[in-house]
């Protein structure tokens, strides 16, 4: 667990313009810096770890799985690339995750980071792709939206809501997800990877989820929340988290009855270079 000291307005006032030994403009108390752009001058690397914990409606543990992979951003033409992606699973809650199986279909998987990743053509060259691999792509895109889309509108400790974020999106023809009650809040400043960072908290409640895969159909609802840590010098994401609670009604093709349960999902995005 990384230790982070969160600096809010009261502490900032007491230390003046110096925070963690770095000199900053006092206007940071009033607004996030408007004059910085994302530094895309050279590639940056991340590791994303996503853990899924499945339970029945009586909170009895069923299984857990982990998807972990390396992501390189800011390649030529805003291209990103995935490497070394593994999926592992165990039915023992206390057991460590095994190394798992390498997802060779995702090795050197490249695409341009834009809303087009929600279309089925993004994954058209990977038949029978595991849905959790698609989630890697969409989750990173989500972190970037929460980090950048409303940067100029955020004020310290003031909740920000924009109806543009409350919408239904297609998920590569596999189903839909409807974001509801999306809220963003700039909650303070901390230091990550020797970078002074703004902490942007986000949350979404009661999102409707519908999946229609080859052998599985699912309907449910999702609550998710987390934080994105954005550098105040080069505007790059230094760290991010997501926690999600999904209640689902699952039908498996040929199965005798519906499966009712819930999944807890946790994501940690770490910058490695």
C-alpha beads as a LAMMPS data file, in Angstrom:
LAMMPS data file: protein, C-alpha beads

273 atoms
272 bonds

1 atom types
1 bond types

-500.0 500.0 xlo xhi
-500.0 500.0 ylo yhi
-500.0 500.0 zlo zhi

Masses

1 110.0

Atoms # bond

1 1 1 0.000 0.000 0.000
2 1 1 1.473 3.323 -1.041
3 1 1 1.437 6.163 1.469
4 1 1 0.158 9.513 0.257
5 1 1 -0.217 12.730 2.230
6 1 1 -3.201 14.691 0.995
7 1 1 -2.831 18.452 1.146
8 1 1 -6.043 20.465 1.309
9 1 1 -6.576 24.227 1.290
10 1 1 -6.018 24.747 5.028
11 1 1 -2.598 23.109 4.938
12 1 1 -1.669 24.941 1.758
13 1 1 -2.393 28.258 3.412
14 1 1 -0.099 27.372 6.316
15 1 1 2.903 26.465 4.165
16 1 1 2.591 29.225 1.570
17 1 1 3.973 28.453 -1.865
18 1 1 6.149 25.450 -0.939
19 1 1 4.642 21.941 -0.904
20 1 1 6.792 18.811 -0.454
21 1 1 9.797 21.008 -1.200
22 1 1 8.364 22.178 -4.520
23 1 1 7.458 25.786 -5.237
24 1 1 3.965 26.194 -6.656
25 1 1 1.764 29.096 -7.652
26 1 1 -0.578 30.134 -4.848
27 1 1 -3.387 30.214 -7.402
28 1 1 -3.515 26.410 -7.093
29 1 1 -5.862 27.126 -4.166
30 1 1 -8.377 28.596 -6.576
31 1 1 -8.117 26.414 -9.670
32 1 1 -6.140 23.704 -11.385
33 1 1 -3.460 25.094 -13.739
34 1 1 -4.922 25.981 -17.115
35 1 1 -1.654 26.437 -18.952
36 1 1 -0.357 22.855 -19.030
37 1 1 -0.747 20.233 -21.734
38 1 1 -0.261 16.478 -21.527
39 1 1 3.385 15.686 -22.203
40 1 1 3.331 13.231 -25.104
41 1 1 6.944 13.772 -26.121
42 1 1 7.928 10.198 -25.271
43 1 1 6.132 6.914 -24.449
44 1 1 4.983 6.249 -20.893
45 1 1 4.400 2.817 -19.348
46 1 1 1.805 1.579 -16.879
47 1 1 0.780 -1.664 -15.200
48 1 1 -2.945 -2.239 -14.747
49 1 1 -4.138 -4.881 -12.275
50 1 1 -7.837 -5.775 -12.167
51 1 1 -9.209 -8.208 -9.582
52 1 1 -12.695 -9.738 -9.784
53 1 1 -14.316 -11.312 -6.698
54 1 1 -17.539 -13.275 -7.314
55 1 1 -20.150 -13.959 -4.608
56 1 1 -23.696 -15.288 -4.333
57 1 1 -26.427 -13.073 -2.867
58 1 1 -25.730 -14.422 0.626
59 1 1 -22.146 -13.090 0.405
60 1 1 -20.649 -16.562 0.002
61 1 1 -17.380 -16.378 -1.934
62 1 1 -17.289 -18.300 -5.231
63 1 1 -14.079 -17.403 -7.082
64 1 1 -11.635 -14.644 -7.826
65 1 1 -9.708 -13.771 -10.968
66 1 1 -6.951 -11.339 -11.869
67 1 1 -6.187 -9.615 -15.156
68 1 1 -2.804 -7.886 -15.259
69 1 1 -1.013 -6.269 -18.165
70 1 1 1.452 -3.610 -19.268
71 1 1 0.282 -0.579 -21.207
72 1 1 2.423 1.847 -23.222
73 1 1 0.907 5.250 -24.023
74 1 1 1.871 8.186 -26.267
75 1 1 3.231 6.155 -29.135
76 1 1 3.143 7.693 -32.600
77 1 1 -0.272 9.100 -33.512
78 1 1 -1.655 8.731 -29.959
79 1 1 -1.422 4.949 -30.302
80 1 1 -1.367 2.780 -27.163
81 1 1 -0.131 -0.802 -26.864
82 1 1 -0.717 -3.761 -24.511
83 1 1 1.870 -6.422 -23.609
84 1 1 2.367 -9.238 -21.105
85 1 1 -1.321 -9.644 -20.278
86 1 1 -2.180 -12.586 -17.997
87 1 1 -5.475 -13.922 -16.597
88 1 1 -5.461 -16.106 -13.482
89 1 1 -8.206 -17.603 -11.317
90 1 1 -8.643 -19.460 -8.041
91 1 1 -11.575 -20.582 -5.869
92 1 1 -9.538 -20.145 -2.663
93 1 1 -10.137 -16.660 -1.268
94 1 1 -6.956 -16.682 0.861
95 1 1 -4.667 -18.158 -1.788
96 1 1 -2.376 -15.875 -3.806
97 1 1 -3.193 -15.519 -7.469
98 1 1 -1.270 -17.945 -9.675
99 1 1 0.719 -16.535 -12.576
100 1 1 -2.129 -17.456 -14.896
101 1 1 -2.315 -17.832 -18.625
102 1 1 -0.653 -15.446 -21.024
103 1 1 -3.160 -13.786 -23.360
104 1 1 -1.095 -14.052 -26.536
105 1 1 -3.956 -12.598 -28.587
106 1 1 -3.365 -9.287 -26.781
107 1 1 0.402 -9.154 -27.249
108 1 1 1.321 -5.890 -29.004
109 1 1 -2.382 -5.070 -29.334
110 1 1 -2.496 -1.471 -30.598
111 1 1 -5.209 1.108 -31.127
112 1 1 -5.737 4.860 -31.054
113 1 1 -7.208 6.132 -27.796
114 1 1 -10.587 7.629 -28.752
115 1 1 -14.307 6.952 -28.433
116 1 1 -13.979 4.553 -31.376
117 1 1 -12.695 1.891 -28.971
118 1 1 -16.338 1.290 -28.017
119 1 1 -17.007 -0.054 -31.516
120 1 1 -16.725 -3.728 -32.403
121 1 1 -14.110 -3.039 -35.095
122 1 1 -11.539 -2.338 -32.345
123 1 1 -11.451 -6.036 -31.465
124 1 1 -12.402 -7.479 -34.855
125 1 1 -8.997 -9.093 -35.359
126 1 1 -9.248 -11.063 -32.095
127 1 1 -11.995 -13.709 -32.396
128 1 1 -13.413 -15.151 -29.149
129 1 1 -11.767 -12.432 -27.090
130 1 1 -12.272 -12.606 -23.321
131 1 1 -14.571 -9.760 -22.260
132 1 1 -12.182 -8.891 -19.423
133 1 1 -9.561 -7.919 -21.992
134 1 1 -11.967 -5.407 -23.482
135 1 1 -12.448 -4.020 -19.994
136 1 1 -8.718 -3.208 -19.842
137 1 1 -9.120 -0.956 -22.859
138 1 1 -12.303 0.731 -21.651
139 1 1 -11.121 1.217 -18.069
140 1 1 -7.988 3.074 -19.167
141 1 1 -10.105 5.284 -21.401
142 1 1 -12.391 5.958 -18.442
143 1 1 -9.471 7.052 -16.265
144 1 1 -8.455 9.549 -18.950
145 1 1 -11.978 10.972 -19.189
146 1 1 -12.156 11.514 -15.430
147 1 1 -8.668 13.045 -15.429
148 1 1 -9.018 15.443 -18.352
149 1 1 -12.549 15.998 -19.671
150 1 1 -13.566 18.576 -17.059
151 1 1 -10.176 19.715 -15.762
152 1 1 -10.998 23.408 -16.270
153 1 1 -14.334 23.107 -14.448
154 1 1 -13.124 21.569 -11.182
155 1 1 -12.835 23.597 -7.988
156 1 1 -11.247 22.410 -4.756
157 1 1 -13.665 20.339 -2.635
158 1 1 -16.671 21.273 -4.787
159 1 1 -18.626 18.410 -6.334
160 1 1 -18.999 18.712 -10.095
161 1 1 -21.779 17.069 -12.109
162 1 1 -22.224 17.174 -15.871
163 1 1 -25.143 15.503 -17.618
164 1 1 -22.927 14.678 -20.601
165 1 1 -21.345 11.949 -18.481
166 1 1 -24.745 10.392 -17.750
167 1 1 -25.362 8.403 -20.899
168 1 1 -25.716 4.908 -22.307
169 1 1 -22.755 3.551 -24.243
170 1 1 -22.429 0.586 -26.580
171 1 1 -19.741 -1.927 -25.635
172 1 1 -18.443 -3.295 -28.939
173 1 1 -21.875 -4.796 -29.751
174 1 1 -21.658 -6.997 -26.628
175 1 1 -24.170 -4.938 -24.699
176 1 1 -24.678 -1.548 -23.112
177 1 1 -23.737 0.319 -19.974
178 1 1 -25.632 3.369 -18.736
179 1 1 -23.660 5.759 -16.551
180 1 1 -25.826 7.512 -13.965
181 1 1 -25.208 10.066 -11.228
182 1 1 -21.577 10.640 -12.264
183 1 1 -19.771 13.065 -9.951
184 1 1 -16.236 14.485 -9.974
185 1 1 -14.446 16.288 -7.139
186 1 1 -10.940 17.701 -6.931
187 1 1 -10.194 16.805 -3.302
188 1 1 -6.601 17.878 -2.771
189 1 1 -2.932 17.564 -3.684
190 1 1 -0.393 14.838 -2.991
191 1 1 2.946 13.570 -4.252
192 1 1 3.261 10.414 -6.369
193 1 1 6.388 9.283 -8.226
194 1 1 8.046 12.550 -7.117
195 1 1 5.341 14.472 -8.968
196 1 1 2.990 16.953 -7.322
197 1 1 -0.481 15.671 -8.274
198 1 1 -4.107 16.733 -8.137
199 1 1 -6.398 14.060 -6.707
200 1 1 -9.651 13.794 -8.664
201 1 1 -12.329 11.668 -7.022
202 1 1 -15.100 10.212 -9.178
203 1 1 -18.215 8.117 -8.556
204 1 1 -21.141 6.627 -10.436
205 1 1 -24.276 5.062 -8.945
206 1 1 -27.001 2.774 -10.257
207 1 1 -25.585 2.254 -13.741
208 1 1 -27.564 -0.271 -15.788
209 1 1 -25.550 -3.073 -17.383
210 1 1 -26.687 -5.451 -20.125
211 1 1 -24.461 -8.070 -21.801
212 1 1 -25.325 -10.489 -24.567
213 1 1 -22.296 -12.689 -25.263
214 1 1 -22.150 -15.913 -27.237
215 1 1 -23.094 -18.210 -24.344
216 1 1 -23.923 -15.766 -21.564
217 1 1 -26.551 -13.102 -21.025
218 1 1 -26.416 -10.775 -18.067
219 1 1 -28.429 -7.897 -16.687
220 1 1 -27.484 -5.929 -13.615
221 1 1 -26.543 -2.667 -11.987
222 1 1 -23.193 -1.118 -11.094
223 1 1 -21.844 1.310 -8.509
224 1 1 -18.224 2.392 -9.037
225 1 1 -15.890 4.975 -7.525
226 1 1 -12.203 5.806 -7.314
227 1 1 -9.472 8.394 -7.694
228 1 1 -7.130 9.606 -10.440
229 1 1 -3.831 11.282 -9.558
230 1 1 -2.762 13.776 -12.256
231 1 1 0.626 15.506 -12.366
232 1 1 0.486 19.286 -12.056
233 1 1 3.653 19.649 -14.147
234 1 1 3.039 17.492 -17.238
235 1 1 -0.636 16.488 -16.746
236 1 1 0.102 12.779 -16.990
237 1 1 -1.781 10.227 -14.903
238 1 1 0.607 9.007 -12.213
239 1 1 -1.756 6.608 -10.440
240 1 1 -5.445 5.613 -10.443
241 1 1 -7.865 3.324 -8.638
242 1 1 -11.354 1.963 -9.211
243 1 1 -13.706 -0.036 -6.996
244 1 1 -16.935 -1.457 -8.409
245 1 1 -19.893 -3.411 -7.067
246 1 1 -22.036 -5.181 -9.691
247 1 1 -25.220 -7.113 -8.903
248 1 1 -26.117 -9.440 -11.775
249 1 1 -28.710 -11.850 -13.121
250 1 1 -26.849 -14.277 -15.393
251 1 1 -28.246 -16.792 -17.856
252 1 1 -25.860 -19.390 -19.313
253 1 1 -26.855 -21.029 -22.579
254 1 1 -28.130 -24.522 -21.816
255 1 1 -28.138 -23.849 -18.080
256 1 1 -31.111 -24.892 -15.919
257 1 1 -31.737 -21.532 -14.233
258 1 1 -30.550 -17.986 -13.749
259 1 1 -27.550 -17.284 -11.536
260 1 1 -28.015 -14.394 -9.119
261 1 1 -24.978 -12.865 -7.476
262 1 1 -22.565 -9.977 -7.373
263 1 1 -19.003 -9.147 -8.331
264 1 1 -16.604 -6.793 -6.583
265 1 1 -14.009 -5.379 -8.967
266 1 1 -10.842 -3.506 -7.973
267 1 1 -8.365 -1.787 -10.293
268 1 1 -4.952 -0.303 -9.606
269 1 1 -3.121 1.604 -12.351
270 1 1 0.548 2.242 -11.634
271 1 1 2.942 4.265 -13.741
272 1 1 6.181 2.369 -14.226
273 1 1 8.178 4.692 -16.511

Bonds

1 1 1 2
2 1 2 3
3 1 3 4
4 1 4 5
5 1 5 6
6 1 6 7
7 1 7 8
8 1 8 9
9 1 9 10
10 1 10 11
11 1 11 12
12 1 12 13
13 1 13 14
14 1 14 15
15 1 15 16
16 1 16 17
17 1 17 18
18 1 18 19
19 1 19 20
20 1 20 21
21 1 21 22
22 1 22 23
23 1 23 24
24 1 24 25
25 1 25 26
26 1 26 27
27 1 27 28
28 1 28 29
29 1 29 30
30 1 30 31
31 1 31 32
32 1 32 33
33 1 33 34
34 1 34 35
35 1 35 36
36 1 36 37
37 1 37 38
38 1 38 39
39 1 39 40
40 1 40 41
41 1 41 42
42 1 42 43
43 1 43 44
44 1 44 45
45 1 45 46
46 1 46 47
47 1 47 48
48 1 48 49
49 1 49 50
50 1 50 51
51 1 51 52
52 1 52 53
53 1 53 54
54 1 54 55
55 1 55 56
56 1 56 57
57 1 57 58
58 1 58 59
59 1 59 60
60 1 60 61
61 1 61 62
62 1 62 63
63 1 63 64
64 1 64 65
65 1 65 66
66 1 66 67
67 1 67 68
68 1 68 69
69 1 69 70
70 1 70 71
71 1 71 72
72 1 72 73
73 1 73 74
74 1 74 75
75 1 75 76
76 1 76 77
77 1 77 78
78 1 78 79
79 1 79 80
80 1 80 81
81 1 81 82
82 1 82 83
83 1 83 84
84 1 84 85
85 1 85 86
86 1 86 87
87 1 87 88
88 1 88 89
89 1 89 90
90 1 90 91
91 1 91 92
92 1 92 93
93 1 93 94
94 1 94 95
95 1 95 96
96 1 96 97
97 1 97 98
98 1 98 99
99 1 99 100
100 1 100 101
101 1 101 102
102 1 102 103
103 1 103 104
104 1 104 105
105 1 105 106
106 1 106 107
107 1 107 108
108 1 108 109
109 1 109 110
110 1 110 111
111 1 111 112
112 1 112 113
113 1 113 114
114 1 114 115
115 1 115 116
116 1 116 117
117 1 117 118
118 1 118 119
119 1 119 120
120 1 120 121
121 1 121 122
122 1 122 123
123 1 123 124
124 1 124 125
125 1 125 126
126 1 126 127
127 1 127 128
128 1 128 129
129 1 129 130
130 1 130 131
131 1 131 132
132 1 132 133
133 1 133 134
134 1 134 135
135 1 135 136
136 1 136 137
137 1 137 138
138 1 138 139
139 1 139 140
140 1 140 141
141 1 141 142
142 1 142 143
143 1 143 144
144 1 144 145
145 1 145 146
146 1 146 147
147 1 147 148
148 1 148 149
149 1 149 150
150 1 150 151
151 1 151 152
152 1 152 153
153 1 153 154
154 1 154 155
155 1 155 156
156 1 156 157
157 1 157 158
158 1 158 159
159 1 159 160
160 1 160 161
161 1 161 162
162 1 162 163
163 1 163 164
164 1 164 165
165 1 165 166
166 1 166 167
167 1 167 168
168 1 168 169
169 1 169 170
170 1 170 171
171 1 171 172
172 1 172 173
173 1 173 174
174 1 174 175
175 1 175 176
176 1 176 177
177 1 177 178
178 1 178 179
179 1 179 180
180 1 180 181
181 1 181 182
182 1 182 183
183 1 183 184
184 1 184 185
185 1 185 186
186 1 186 187
187 1 187 188
188 1 188 189
189 1 189 190
190 1 190 191
191 1 191 192
192 1 192 193
193 1 193 194
194 1 194 195
195 1 195 196
196 1 196 197
197 1 197 198
198 1 198 199
199 1 199 200
200 1 200 201
201 1 201 202
202 1 202 203
203 1 203 204
204 1 204 205
205 1 205 206
206 1 206 207
207 1 207 208
208 1 208 209
209 1 209 210
210 1 210 211
211 1 211 212
212 1 212 213
213 1 213 214
214 1 214 215
215 1 215 216
216 1 216 217
217 1 217 218
218 1 218 219
219 1 219 220
220 1 220 221
221 1 221 222
222 1 222 223
223 1 223 224
224 1 224 225
225 1 225 226
226 1 226 227
227 1 227 228
228 1 228 229
229 1 229 230
230 1 230 231
231 1 231 232
232 1 232 233
233 1 233 234
234 1 234 235
235 1 235 236
236 1 236 237
237 1 237 238
238 1 238 239
239 1 239 240
240 1 240 241
241 1 241 242
242 1 242 243
243 1 243 244
244 1 244 245
245 1 245 246
246 1 246 247
247 1 247 248
248 1 248 249
249 1 249 250
250 1 250 251
251 1 251 252
252 1 252 253
253 1 253 254
254 1 254 255
255 1 255 256
256 1 256 257
257 1 257 258
258 1 258 259
259 1 259 260
260 1 260 261
261 1 261 262
262 1 262 263
263 1 263 264
264 1 264 265
265 1 265 266
266 1 266 267
267 1 267 268
268 1 268 269
269 1 269 270
270 1 270 271
271 1 271 272
272 1 272 273
